[in-house]
Structure formats: structure tokens, C-alpha cells
Amino acid sequence: MANPARWRVVREDDNGNLYVLADDLDEAGARRLVLEFEARAHKQSYYAVPAPLED
């Protein structure tokens, strides 16, 4: 049986640098966390993205 897709939350700062804030989440959890960060009204952008598959 295949593992469900895992997601991560990344932050993009004003210079375009990306930082992983949370990893190994399900999609719904990652999207909820993005909404929580966005509600804080920081300048940075937050994204929920699929985590890369590991071999």
C-alpha cells in the first residue's frame, strides 16, 4: 500500500529565500497552518507544497 502524500509549509521572505517551517503534514494540516501564519499579517508569503518523495 502506498503512503499518503506528505506536505510541508514553506515561507518566502522579501528576498525570495524559501524556508521550511513544517514538514511531514497531511495536505489539510499544511493548509490550516498556512492560514494560521497568514492571519498574523507578516510580510512574508506562506505556501503548502507537496514534500518530495524519498527513495
ABEGO torsion letter per residue (X at the ends): XBBBBBBBBBBBBAAGBBBBABBGBBAAAAAAAAAAAAAAGBABBBBBBBBBBBX
